[in-house]
């Protein structure tokens, strides 16, 4: 009996759980991000809008203040005019000439003000008004027409008076200034729509109405409709707190919000006039901005949600594909066995069953591997060298050593054999590393067998090393043991060099009595091997033969600075001299090899920074060199020294030499510009050199080199050229001109004739 595919049923539990978990991991972060984004962005938008509105209303108030202050300043100038003062104090003001003179003064003031205006002089005693628009005018109802006269004395300050019935506002100044009874009033009438252009020029008008009021709260001008914001009768609800704001320290601005008023009030109060600019921002405008942010956030979240669901669907489908394939194989097996109970499969339980079976297989695999004692022993030594058993107890490690047939009571030490630059000899490439290490290991094995040394070769490290862990049953003295190990290592080095034609260096670690210290011996062997960085390659070094480390490392910044300064001066010999001193300072004491390498890295970084400051990143030749990689692969100090002396310094010196020439020319050009701007001053070599920031002697040499003449000669020519202009375009005397260019008269005449061949007077006569 065979089953067709329409009878096959797969529960899909795993796929449902996978999709459900993915759905939660998509939805929850999106909702959190949406909420946080809307909160942060809407708050930021509201703060930015408030700040922009406040800046706008302050700028508008400043423009209005500037216009009012200009008017006040212009009127004050007319108040102190002698003609006006004399006319006010005259007993008989009927003189036509005097009246016309005053009228002309008023008209001049009126023309100097940008707004449409009328300037007038009010004489209460004569009931006369002189104005720029109507001229001489008799006023019969003086007190009714100008009620401010009863409240303003001669000592009163000038003030602005808003006259709503005339659609004007008037600047009034009592005259004269120093009497107790005013004899006249100087007035400036401006139409109420004079500042309308300033209000209308504000870009964010669409956010609400803009109102301009005087210090008493009287409306002066407005822009924008306030129909939806409330009638003018609602103003006192928010106007009172603004009027109470003090202005004695400076301009005041801020916000006023009322629950019963459907708008936010942004105001700015002038410190000089007390006038108030108000922006009424409807609450609906801010809500519209927040709604826009909410819609945008919602749209982005929906897009992210849809994208996440699609990606989740295809990803889960793809992840489920291998399981589906395995399930189909299982179903085909069930069909062939004609076992209906095997067709219905719950893949979640099936995965758990398969995982259990896999664990059983792994267990059997480890059982088989445990019988491979040699492989596991190498694996043990590899982990000891890597320090994977650092946290294990000594007894645990001794037990492992015994388990693999070794005596834990023996002495343990490590020898590291490193092949040096085998790829440089032309017979091998870097890809031959494994082959070379195998050949070296064979030579080492033969020699150790000849000396009856029980050893273990550790493989698997991705370094050009042959690592040998040796164990010794005898308890020989340290000096004797060290001599034996050194003899064996020298034999290995000579045999490899003789038969394989490959130079090697060998580092030997200290012998320890416990297998847990194998890693310590390995690290000591590496440190001994690193000594060739200073002493040179092709040698055998025992860790105990090294001098004690100098841990108080001090980087030679002074030598580094001297190298850079010598480069900037273009001195090739001194660059090499200071580099040698830098090398001796780094290697003179036995610092750790890592510190020595880092010192040369730091020197290279400083050279790169100096080159970048000179010519920038694009033209820097050092950036195209793999300097760091070459220093890291260097085996000896001579390799690093050749890198600096033969490649780095020869590339840098031409750049710095060219920069020196350009810098000197730029310095001289700046000095010449300074001298031209201060030609009338006493220009000395010391003063100009101090201005450029270099020494006097160095500046003198640069100046001669780039201008072709001495400093004194250039100064003399510069002053004479200046004096020529004064002679031609002014009528100053020779004595005055000499003083202006910084000469005595006698010296000026002598220098002028020497450079031009003429006397100053003769030159002036010829040019005119």
VEXZA-315825 format. One line per field, with one value per residue (C-alpha): residue number from 1; x, z, y. Coordinates in steps of 0.001 Angstrom, whole numbers, plus 524288, in hexadecimal, padded with zeros to 5 digits. Example, Ala and Ser with C-alpha at 12.3 -4.5 7.8 and 13.67 -1.06 7.14 Angstrom:
// VEXZA-315825
n = (1_2)
east = (8300C_83566)
up = (81E78_81BE4)
north = (7EE6C_7FBDC)
END
This chain:
// VEXZA-315825
n = (1_2_3_4_5_6_7_8_9_10_11_12_13_14_15_16_17_18_19_20_21_22_23_24_25_26_27_28_29_30_31_32_33_34_35_36_37_38_39_40_41_42_43_44_45_46_47_48_49_50_51_52_53_54_55_56_57_58_59_60_61_62_63_64_65_66_67_68_69_70_71_72_73_74_75_76_77_78_79_80_81_82_83_84_85_86_87_88_89_90_91_92_93_94_95_96_97_98_99_100_101_102_103_104_105_106_107_108_109_110_111_112_113_114_115_116_117_118_119_120_121_122_123_124_125_126_127_128_129_130_131_132_133_134_135_136_137_138_139_140_141_142_143_144_145_146_147_148_149_150_151_152_153_154_155_156_157_158_159_160_161_162_163_164_165_166_167_168_169_170_171_172_173_174_175_176_177_178_179_180_181_182_183_184_185_186_187_188_189_190_191_192_193_194_195_196_197_198_199_200_201_202_203_204_205_206_207_208_209_210_211_212_213_214_215_216_217_218_219_220_221_222_223_224_225_226_227_228_229_230_231_232_233_234_235_236_237_238_239_240_241_242_243_244_245_246_247_248_249_250_251_252_253_254_255_256_257_258_259_260_261_262_263_264_265_266_267_268_269_270_271_272_273_274_275_276_277_278_279_280_281_282_283_284_285_286_287_288_289_290_291_292_293_294_295_296_297_298_299_300_301_302_303_304_305_306_307_308_309_310_311_312_313_314_315_316_317_318_319_320_321_322_323_324_325_326_327_328_329_330_331_332_333_334_335_336_337_338_339_340_341_342_343_344_345_346_347_348_349_350_351_352_353_354_355_356_357_358_359_360_361_362_363_364_365_366_367_368_369_370_371_372_373_374_375_376_377_378_379_380_381_382_383_384_385_386_387_388_389_390_391_392_393_394_395_396_397_398_399_400_401_402_403_404_405_406_407_408_409_410_411_412_413_414_415_416_417_418_419_420_421_422_423_424_425_426_427_428_429_430_431_432_433_434_435_436_437_438_439_440_441_442_443_444_445_446_447_448_449_450_451_452_453_454_455_456_457_458_459_460_461_462_463_464_465_466_467_468_469_470_471_472_473_474_475_476_477_478_479_480_481_482_483_484_485_486_487_488_489_490_491_492_493_494_495_496_497_498_499_500_501_502_503_504_505_506_507_508_509_510_511_512_513_514_515_516_517_518_519_520_521_522_523_524_525_526_527_528_529_530_531_532_533_534_535_536_537_538_539_540_541_542_543_544_545_546_547_548_549_550_551_552_553_554_555_556_557_558_559_560_561_562_563_564_565_566_567_568_569_570_571_572_573_574_575_576_577_578_579_580_581_582_583_584_585_586_587_588_589_590_591_592_593_594_595_596_597_598_599_600_601_602_603_604_605_606_607_608_609_610_611_612_613_614_615_616_617_618_619_620_621_622_623_624_625_626_627_628_629_630_631_632_633_634_635_636_637_638_639_640_641_642_643_644_645_646_647_648_649_650_651_652_653_654_655_656_657_658_659_660_661_662_663_664_665_666_667_668_669_670_671_672_673_674_675_676_677_678_679_680_681_682_683_684_685_686_687_688_689_690_691_692_693_694_695_696_697_698_699_700_701_702_703_704_705_706_707_708_709_710_711_712_713_714_715_716_717_718_719_720_721_722_723_724_725_726_727_728_729_730_731_732_733_734_735_736_737_738_739_740_741_742_743_744_745_746_747_748_749_750_751_752_753_754_755_756_757_758_759_760_761_762_763_764_765_766_767_768)
east = (80000_80554_80077_7FE78_8027C_7F470_7F445_800AC_7FEDA_80982_805AD_80DA2_80FE5_81DF8_81AD0_80FBD_81845_82340_81A24_8134B_81FFC_824E5_8181F_819BF_827DC_8238F_81728_81BB4_82808_82082_81601_8202B_827F6_81BA8_81775_824E1_826C8_819C3_81C44_829E9_826F9_81A44_820A6_82C34_82340_81B88_82809_82D75_820C6_8203B_82E54_82C39_82014_82739_832E8_829CA_82221_82EDA_8347D_8281B_8283D_83680_83337_82822_830D9_83B4B_83173_82C0A_839A1_83D9C_831B0_834BC_842E9_83F0C_83577_83F97_848C6_83E6E_83B7C_84959_84987_84CF7_84341_837F2_83C55_83D35_82FE1_82984_82F46_82B8E_8209E_81C4B_81B39_81435_820A9_81E6E_82CB9_82E8F_8223C_82700_83432_82D7E_8249B_83075_83685_82A10_829A8_837E0_834CF_828BF_8307D_83AA1_83031_82CBC_81E50_813BB_8130B_80F9F_818DE_812D4_815D1_80A54_80A2B_7FF59_80046_7FE09_7F4E9_7FD48_802A5_80DC0_80E02_814A1_80795_7FEC3_808C7_80397_7F6C0_7EE6B_7E871_7DCBB_7D97F_7E747_7E444_7DA04_7E23C_7EECC_7EACF_7F89E_7FCAD_7F64E_7FE02_80B76_81425_820BC_82867_82060_82708_822EA_818B0_8112A_80288_7F96D_7ED9C_7E44E_7DA36_7E446_7EAC2_7F7DD_801A2_80919_81672_81577_82121_81E7E_826D1_82F3E_83696_83AF0_82F06_823C2_818F7_818D1_8188E_816C5_81532_81CB6_8145C_81668_80A19_80B7A_7FFFA_7FC2A_7FF61_80D8D_81245_808EC_813B6_81C19_810DF_80D78_81B9F_81BBD_81BB5_8149A_8084A_80075_801E9_7F9B5_7F73F_801E1_7FE61_8063D_80233_807BB_80BC9_7FDAE_7F878_7F255_7F20E_7FBA9_7FB9C_7F80C_7FA0F_7F24F_7E456_7E03F_7D235_7D48D_7DCD8_7D326_7CEA9_7D6FB_7CEF1_7D5CE_7E339_7E334_7E333_7F11E_7F588_7F650_801BD_80954_8077C_80CB7_819A0_824AE_82DA6_8378B_8425D_8403D_83699_82D31_826B2_81FBF_8130F_8057C_7FBB8_7EDA5_7E48E_7D8E5_7E054_7E252_7EFF5_7FDA3_8022F_81061_81474_82045_820AD_829C4_83315_8339B_82592_81DD9_816A6_8123C_81258_80940_807D9_7FB58_7FE20_7F19E_7F189_7ECC2_7F97C_801C1_7F83A_7F95F_80831_806F6_7FCED_80643_81111_8079C_80359_81176_8155D_809B4_80CC5_81B08_8173C_80D49_81777_82147_816F8_81301_82142_82453_818E5_81CEC_82B22_826C0_81E09_8286D_83311_82B04_82731_83578_8397A_82EBE_832D0_83D63_833C9_8297E_83335_836A5_82846_8257C_8304A_82A1C_81CCB_82255_8286E_81B3A_8146D_81E38_81C45_80D6E_80C73_80121_804F3_8119C_80B2A_805B2_81188_812BD_81F6A_821CC_8224B_82985_83460_835C1_836C1_840DF_84894_8489D_84D77_857F4_85C93_85D5B_8659F_86E99_87028_8741A_87D56_88402_88518_88C28_894A8_898A6_89F6F_8A822_8B1F8_8BC03_8B292_8ACE9_8BA65_8BDE2_8B0E0_8B42A_8C150_8BB03_8B152_8BC11_8C3BE_8B7C7_8B4CE_8A788_8AA57_8AE51_8A292_8A42B_8AA60_8B7FF_8B2B7_8A93D_8B45E_8BCE9_8B1A9_8B0A9_8BF3D_8BE74_8B276_8BA72_8C5BC_8CF38_8D5E8_8D135_8DD24_8E6A9_8EC72_8E5EF_8EB7E_8E881_8F11C_8EBE6_8F290_8EEFA_8F25F_8F751_8F2CE_8F33F_8EB82_8F681_9001C_8F8C3_8F76E_8EAD0_8DE40_8D542_8CC5E_8D76F_8D712_8D0E5_8DA91_8E633_8E13F_8DFAD_8EDB6_8F2EC_8EB00_8F111_8FED5_8FB6B_8F5AD_90200_90ADC_90251_90215_910E0_9117F_90718_8FE3F_8EFF4_8E8E0_8DBB4_8D98F_8CDAF_8C702_8BB8B_8C06D_8BF4C_8CD1B_8DA44_8DE5B_8E23F_8DE91_8E4E7_8E096_8EB53_8EAFC_8F6AB_8F6C2_903CA_90526_9116B_91613_910FD_91E32_92061_9126E_913B5_9206B_91A73_90E95_91720_91FAE_913DC_90E05_91ADD_91BB6_90DEB_9110F_91D8D_9176D_90BB7_914B3_91DCA_91413_9082F_90FAC_905EE_90A16_902DF_902EA_90009_8FA7E_8FB68_8F28F_8F56C_8F36F_8E831_8E48A_8D5CB_8CEDA_8C5F2_8D1C9_8D3BF_8CD33_8D689_8E22C_8DC18_8DA59_8E85C_8ED29_8E5AC_8EB9B_8F92D_8F657_8F265_8FFF6_90490_8FD59_908BF_913ED_9111E_90C12_911FC_914EC_910D1_90C61_908C1_8FF45_90835_91328_90B45_90DD1_902D0_8F855_8F7E2_8E98F_8EAF9_8E9C5_8EB87_8E894_8F32A_8EA50_8F5FA_8FC83_8EF97_8EE0B_8FC0E_8F984_8ED40_8F3F6_8FF80_8F5EA_8EF22_8FC77_9003C_90C92_90EFA_91B16_914A5_90890_910E7_918CC_90CCF_9069F_912BC_9117C_9030C_9065E_91104_907B5_8FD74_90680_9111E_909C8_9033E_8F550_8EB18_8EADC_8DCD9_8E126_8EC23_8E303_8D8D9_8E334_8E610_8D765_8D5DF_8E11E_8DAE1_8CDAC_8D437_8DAE0_8CDED_8C754_8D234_8D134_8C264_8C3CA_8CD33_8C684_8B98E_8B4D3_8B39D_8C1F0_8C7DE_8D0C3_8D14E_8C2DF_8C56B_8CF75_8CC0B_8D547_8CE15_8CD63_8DBCE_8DFBA_8D76E_8DDC3_8EB90_8F418_8FF59_901EE_90A02_8FDB7_8F6A7_90283_90398_8F527_8F6B7_90407_90204_8F384_8EC7A_8F64F_8F9E1_8EB64_8E954_8F552_8F1C6_8E425_8E916_8F392_8E957_8E060_8EB67_8ECBE_8DE03_8DCE0_8E7FD_8E19A_8D473_8DADF_8E194_8D4F5_8CDD4_8D899_8D80C_8C946_8CAEF_8D520_8CC6C_8C12B_8C9ED_8D2BE_8D0FB_8D64D_8E464_8E6DB_8F2A6_8F80E_8F580_8E732_8E3F6_8EB3E_8E3D8_8D723_8DA4C_8DE93_8EC7E_8F9DC_8FF97_90B14_902BC_8F8CA_90397_908DD_8FB51_8F840_904C0_90290_8F477_8F492_90253_904FC_9081F_8FDCF_9027B_9024A_8F47F_8EF89_8F599_8EF43_8E23B_8E25E_8E682_8DB6C_8D212_8D7B5_8D607_8C75C_8C683_8CE59_8C57C_8B81C_8B978_8BEC3_8C653_8D3B7_8E032_8E1FA_8D459_8D67B_8E3A2_8DD75_8D248_8DB4F_8E448_8EFF4_8F5F0_8F548_903AB_903E7_8F79C_8FD30_909D0_90332_8F91D_9037E_90BDE_900BF_8F9F1_904BE_8FC17_8F8B2_8EAFF_8E71B_8EBEE_8E4BD_8D801_8D981_8DBBE_8D056_8C6C8)
up = (80000_7FC54_80102_7F7EA_7FBCB_7FE59_809E6_80FFF_81BC2_8221B_82ECB_82C35_83AC1_83903_82DF3_835C7_841AF_83978_832D2_83F9C_846AD_83B2E_83ADB_84924_8470B_83BDE_84178_84F32_84B1D_84097_84A2D_8542C_849F7_844A4_85216_855C1_84860_848E3_856D1_853D7_8467A_84A5A_8566C_84E38_843E0_84E25_85448_84716_8430E_84FEF_84E85_84068_8440A_84F60_846C1_83C65_845B7_84BFA_83EA9_83AD9_847AB_84569_837F1_83D94_848B1_83EEE_83734_8436A_8489D_83BA2_83C23_84A3F_846ED_83B48_84371_84E23_843EB_83FFC_84E3A_8502A_84374_84646_83C60_842CC_85079_84CB7_8464A_8527A_85B96_852E2_857EB_84A3F_84202_836B8_82EDA_821ED_81FAE_82CD4_82ACF_81D85_82337_82DBD_8237D_81B62_8275E_82988_81B40_81BB6_8276A_820B1_81499_81CAC_821E1_8190D_81C9B_817F3_8227D_8266C_82F1C_835D1_8400F_848F8_84F6C_859C1_85D58_84F4C_84C3C_84060_83A52_8306E_828FD_81D2E_816F8_81997_81C7A_82539_82BB8_8362E_84017_8478F_84FBF_8547F_86139_85AFD_84F3F_856FF_86479_867AB_86A48_877A2_87C0E_8769B_87D22_87812_8800E_87ADA_87298_86471_86219_8578A_85770_84FED_849FF_84537_84037_836E8_833C8_837AC_842A5_8466A_84C48_85533_85A97_863CE_86126_865CC_86D8B_8793B_87DB3_88694_87D3E_86F58_864F8_85991_855EE_84B18_84525_83B2A_835C0_82F53_829B3_83112_82576_82518_82B8A_82403_81A6E_8259E_82AC1_81D37_81A2D_82495_81DB0_827DA_8273D_82388_83188_8372A_838C6_83C13_8448C_847DB_85405_85BB8_86A0F_86E81_86620_85BB0_84E3F_844B8_8394B_8362C_82BA7_82977_82CC2_83AF8_8383C_83CC7_84844_84F8D_84F29_853EF_8607A_863FF_863F1_87250_87635_87167_87035_87ED5_881CE_87617_87A6E_887F4_8827F_8869F_87C22_88493_8820F_873E0_869FB_86F0B_86718_869B4_868DB_86EEA_86E4E_872F9_873B4_86F3D_863FD_8581A_854FB_85A45_85C1B_85884_85C64_85C27_86424_8604A_86AF4_8651E_86175_868C8_85C3B_85B2C_84F73_850C8_84873_84A7F_846A6_84596_84D14_840C6_839C5_843B7_843B5_834EE_83602_84006_83790_82C0A_8344A_838D0_82ADD_82635_8318D_82F22_8209E_8231E_82D54_8243F_8198A_82303_82822_81A89_81675_822ED_8210D_812F8_816B3_82229_81987_80F3E_81979_8216A_814DE_8111A_81EA1_81E5E_810F3_815DF_81FC3_81522_80C94_81792_81A97_80C71_80CE6_81942_812A5_806CF_8100E_816D2_809B1_805CA_812B8_8114F_81F59_82066_82E2A_82923_81F56_82942_82EBB_83939_834E3_84224_84903_83D5C_83EEE_84D57_84A12_83F96_84906_852F4_848BD_844AE_852CD_8538A_84736_84CB6_85926_85168_84992_855E6_85AD3_84E74_84EFA_85D03_85818_84F69_85A10_8516C_84BA9_858DB_85ECE_8544C_856ED_86573_8630E_859B2_86420_86E49_86573_86280_8710E_8703B_87CFD_884B6_88DB5_88F93_89BED_89BB7_89F6F_893EF_88A6A_890A7_88F03_88078_87EB8_8853A_87D28_870AB_87574_879DC_886DE_88D22_8962E_88AFB_887E5_87CD4_873C8_86632_85A6B_84F50_8420B_838CB_82A67_826A3_81A1B_8120B_8074C_8052E_80001_7F343_7F4B7_7FCA2_7FD4C_80890_8043C_80723_815C7_8196E_81109_81718_824F5_82200_81D21_828F5_831FE_82BB5_82DFE_83C1A_83E59_83961_84232_84E3D_84BAA_84AEF_85858_85DFF_861CB_86443_85CA8_856EF_84ADB_84BCF_83EE0_83B62_83E66_83320_8352B_82EBC_83AE8_83E0A_84C4D_853EF_861A2_86838_874C1_87CDB_88792_88D58_89733_891BF_89678_88F46_8894F_8846D_87F4A_87874_87206_86D08_86769_8610D_85AD9_85555_8500E_849A5_8432D_83DDA_838C4_831F9_82BE0_82686_820F3_81B1D_81514_81265_80FD0_8186C_823D7_830A6_83E41_84A6B_85775_8637F_86F62_87D7A_88247_88C00_894D3_89292_88573_8885B_8863A_87824_8739E_87BC1_87566_86804_86A6E_86F41_862F0_85AA7_86253_860B6_85243_8518E_85622_84804_84570_84C49_84B19_83D47_837C7_8360F_8446B_84FFB_85C54_8697D_871C4_87D94_875A9_873E4_87C85_88590_87E93_87FF0_8823A_8847E_8760B_87221_86428_85E9F_85AD5_859FC_84F72_84834_8486D_84397_83829_83425_8359B_82D69_822E7_8231D_8215B_8166A_81D48_81860_820B9_82D55_82A72_829DF_835CD_83E4B_8394D_83DC9_84B16_84B6F_84857_852C7_85CEA_859E5_85951_862E6_86E5A_86E01_86C16_8680C_85970_858C7_85E4B_8545E_8490B_84E34_84F2D_840A6_83E02_845BE_83E4A_83162_8358B_83925_82BD6_824FF_82CCD_8294F_81AEE_81B26_82155_81674_80A46_80E7C_80D61_7FE9E_7FB41_80709_80185_80E7C_80DE4_8021C_80968_811BF_81C6F_82814_821CF_81E55_82C14_831DE_828E2_82B69_83245_8365F_8399B_82D2F_8252A_82BBD_82AB4_81C16_81A87_82077_81AAB_80CE2_80A79_8141B_815C2_80724_80413_80E74_80CA1_7FEFA_803DF_80F99_80781_7FDD0_808FE_80F0B_80285_80178_80FD2_80EBD_80301_809E5_815ED_80DD6_80676_81362_8184A_80BE6_80D39_81B65_81778_80CCD_8165E_82069_8174C_81F39_82B9C_82FD1_82940_82F27_82C43_83A5A_83A2C_82D41_83125_83E09_83688_82DEB_83997_83540_839A6_8345F_82D7C_82761_822A4_81CBE_81511_81049_80C50_80461_7FDF9_7F9A2_7F68F_7F15A_7F99A_80791_811A3_81327_8046E_80349_80E89_8087E_7FB3A_801D0_8094F_7FD51_7F561_80011_80050_7F17F_7F2EB_7FD93_7F568_7E9A7_7F00D_7FBD5_7FEEA_80AF7_80CF2_80BB6_81A64_81CAF_8128B_8187C_825D9_82044_819F6_825C6_8218E_825C2_81B63_81855_81780_80F51_8054B_80480_802DF_7F94B_7F079_7F14F_7ECE0_7E31F_7DEA5_7E1D0_7ED65_7F31C_7EE63_7E094_7E02C_7E48F_7DA5B_7CF7D_7D333_7D3D8)
north = (80000_80D74_81AA9_82639_83419_83843_82EED_83474_83D4D_845B0_84C55_858E7_85B38_85F67_868D2_86EF4_870F1_8765F_88019_883A4_88663_88E5F_895E8_899D3_89DCD_8A69A_8ACA1_8AFD9_8B750_8BEA0_8C2E4_8C739_8CE83_8D4EF_8D98E_8DEB1_8E4FC_8EC04_8F0AD_8F5B2_8FB7D_9022A_90806_90C80_91257_919DC_91F27_92322_929CD_9313F_93556_9398E_94174_947E1_94B4B_950B8_95974_95E4A_961AE_968D3_97081_97404_9796C_9817F_9865B_98A2B_9923D_998F4_99BCF_9A1CC_9AAAC_9AE69_9B130_9B98C_9C184_9C39E_9C93F_9D316_9D69A_9DBA8_9E33F_9F1BA_9F6EC_9EFA8_9F385_A01E8_A0179_9FBAB_A05DC_A117C_A1A20_A1D33_A10D7_A1763_A1911_A1264_A0FE9_A097B_A017B_9FCC5_9F91B_9F0E8_9EAD2_9E704_9E0CE_9D8FA_9D4F8_9D068_9C7D3_9C26E_9BEA3_9B75B_9ADF2_9A26D_9A1CF_9AAFF_9B560_9C319_9CB0D_9D6CC_9E0FB_9E428_9F1B2_9F171_9FFE3_A0478_9F8FD_9F68E_9EA3B_9E9E0_9DCF4_9D701_9D37D_9DF6A_9E9F4_9F4D9_9F0E7_9F752_9EE05_9F310_9E6EC_9E4CA_9DD82_9D4AA_9D157_9CF51_9CA68_9C5FA_9D433_9D400_9C800_9CB27_9D521_9DA83_9D0A3_9C53C_9BB15_9B9D9_9AF82_9A873_9AABF_9A1C8_9A895_99E02_9A7A4_9ADC3_9A0C9_9A699_9A648_9B27A_9B4EC_9C109_9C8C1_9D474_9E092_9E6B0_9DC87_9E4A0_9EC30_9E8B2_9ECFE_9E78E_9F22A_9E8C5_9DA94_9D3EE_9C900_9BE45_9B7C8_9AA6E_9A2BF_9967E_98DCE_99272_985FE_97D74_979BF_97498_96C76_96774_963D6_9594F_94C2F_943D7_94C52_94069_93B82_94677_95503_95EFD_96AB8_976E7_97EA8_989FA_9893D_98B45_98033_988D0_98286_988C6_97F43_97138_966FD_95A98_95741_95581_9515C_9437A_947C3_95054_95E56_969A9_969A3_95CDF_96356_9679B_9594E_957A3_965DB_9689E_95F6B_964CB_972EC_96F57_96A2A_97396_978FD_9803E_97634_972CB_96DE8_9639E_95901_94C50_944D5_9460E_93AF3_93B6C_92FCC_937D5_93E19_93537_93A0F_93B6E_94982_94C5D_95A20_96313_96FA0_97AC5_97F9E_98D56_990A2_9864B_982C3_974B6_96B90_95FE3_95399_94BE9_93DC8_935BE_9290C_92279_92603_91EAE_91353_912C2_91192_906BE_8FFE8_900C9_8FAAB_8F01D_8ED18_8EC7A_8E3B8_8DAF3_8DA21_8D6A4_8CC93_8C66E_8C5A4_8BFAA_8B664_8B1C8_8B075_8A8F7_89FBF_89D0A_89ACB_8927D_88A58_887BC_885B4_87C1F_87558_87441_86F9B_86599_86087_856E5_85159_84FF1_848C6_83F56_83D55_839D8_82FB9_82A61_829DB_822CF_818E1_81741_81525_80AD2_803DF_80544_809C7_81395_81771_81D5A_82683_83029_8374E_841B6_8481E_84E90_84152_83BC1_8461F_842E0_8347C_83711_83F91_83499_82B25_834C8_835D6_82723_826F7_8316A_82999_81D9A_825FC_82AF9_81D0D_81929_82542_82280_81666_81EA5_821A4_82847_8321F_8356E_836F7_840EF_84774_84812_84E91_8581F_85C47_85D59_86672_86EBE_86FF4_86968_86243_86E45_86CE6_85E35_858D9_852F3_845AD_8460E_8489B_83E2D_834B9_837FC_835FA_828AD_8251D_82670_81E30_828CA_82AF0_837C7_837F6_83A79_8479F_84F59_859B7_85F0D_86206_86AA5_86A07_87528_875D0_88359_889D3_87D81_8843A_88E0A_883EB_881C9_8730E_87329_87AF6_87E08_87304_8695C_86BF7_85EF0_8576E_85E7D_85C5E_84DCD_84CFF_85452_84B8F_83F89_844BB_84806_83A80_833D4_83BD7_839E6_82B49_82B51_831D5_828A4_8340A_83106_83BC2_83F18_84795_8507D_853BD_85C45_869FC_87396_878E6_875B0_86E10_8604D_85E2A_85320_84F4E_84787_83FB8_83BB0_83187_835D6_840C6_846FF_8544C_86038_8639E_855CF_854BF_861CC_85DB8_850FC_857E2_86238_857C0_8509F_85D45_86144_85404_855B3_86351_85F17_852E2_85A94_864F8_85AC7_8516F_85A0D_866C6_86DFD_876CB_8747E_87A69_87261_876B3_86E0C_86F43_86BB8_85DE2_85C62_8510C_8518C_84F92_85B1E_86410_85FA9_86C32_87477_86D9F_86FD7_87E62_87F5A_87890_8826F_88DBB_88816_8867C_894B6_898CF_8976D_8A44D_8AAF8_8A136_89C8D_88FCA_8824C_87FA8_87756_87E66_8789B_88067_87F90_885F4_89258_89DF3_8A24D_8AA14_8B8D5_8BB6B_8CA0F_8CCCF_8DB05_8DEFE_8E825_8F37C_8FCBC_8F498_8F368_9023D_90413_8FACF_90242_90F74_90AD6_90656_91382_91A1F_910C8_90BEB_8FE11_8FB9B_8FFEE_8F7BF_8EB78_8EFC9_8F1E7_8E542_8DDDE_8E46C_8E0A5_8D271_8D209_8D7E5_8CD91_8C1CC_8C62B_8C071_8B349_8B756_8AD44_8AAE0_8AFAF_8BCD8_8BDFE_8BB0E_8C47F_8CF36_8CE42_8CE09_8DAAB_8E107_8DD38_8E2B9_8EFA5_8F030_8ED9A_8F876_9020B_8FE75_90007_90D85_91141_90BE7_905B4_8F7BA_8F698_8F8FF_8F219_8E745_8DFF5_8DCA3_8D3F0_8CBA0_8BFE1_8C4AC_8BEDC_8B167_8B1C7_8B5D4_8AB02_8A0EC_8A5FF_89BFB_8A4C4_8B2DC_8B42D_8B190_8BCEA_8C5D7_8C334_8C5FD_8D38E_8D70C_8D1AE_8D3E6_8DCCC_8E7E7_8E89F_8EA73_8F4E0_8FD7A_902C5_9060A_90DAA_9148A_91934_91D49_92538_92D30_92F60_93307_93CF1_94373_943F4_949F3_95487_9577A_9593D_9623B_96A80_96BBD_9700D_97A21_97FCE_98144_98813_98FB7_99C36_995BD_993B4_98689_97FDE_9726F_96E80_972CB_96C06_95F8C_95F22_960B7_954ED_94CCD_94950_94DBD_95A70_95414_9495E_95354_95BBD_95017_94C30_95A36_95BB0_94E7D_95098_95F48_960E0_96CEB_97068_973A2_981C9_9841A_97E9C_98714_9934A_9909E_98DCA_99AB0_9A27E_99C81_9A091_9AE4B_9AF6C_9AD24_9B779_9C143_9BF7E_9BECA_9C7DB_9D55C_9D132_9D711_9CF45_9CFD7_9CA23_9BF8B_9BBE3_9BA73_9B261_9A853_9A7DC_9B044_9BCFE_9C787_9C6BC_9B7F9_9B806_9C167_9B990_9AC4B_9B1B8_9B778_9AB32_9A25D_9AB66_9B4AE_9C060_9C8BC_9C751_9D4EB_9D24C_9C549_9CBB5_9D65F_9CC7B_9C3BC_9CF01)
END
